[in-house]
Amino acid sequence: MILVLLLLSIALGGACGLTAFLCDYGMFQSLVIYAVAGQLPFLLAPLMGPMLGIFTPSEPDRTQAYHPGFAPLEAR
């Protein structure tokens, strides 16, 4: 049972889940809380990136194929 909780903490929360497991020694509620907290940076990055200018490209993305029904952005 302890091994299963350890594997779950690593799989669901990464370092935060592992830390929760080591600190709380298998208390499931804390494991779930820290597993979710371990995912928060990955969940918030797409929301915070544009505000901080991290994911804003300096040039238009020309790698995307244009949809036949729409003109390219440069032509609008």
Secondary structure, DSSP 4 states (H G I P E B T S, - for coil): -HHHHHHHHHHHHHHHHHHHHHHHSS-HHHHHHHHHHHHHHHHHHHHHHHHHTSS--SS---SSPPPTTS--GGG-
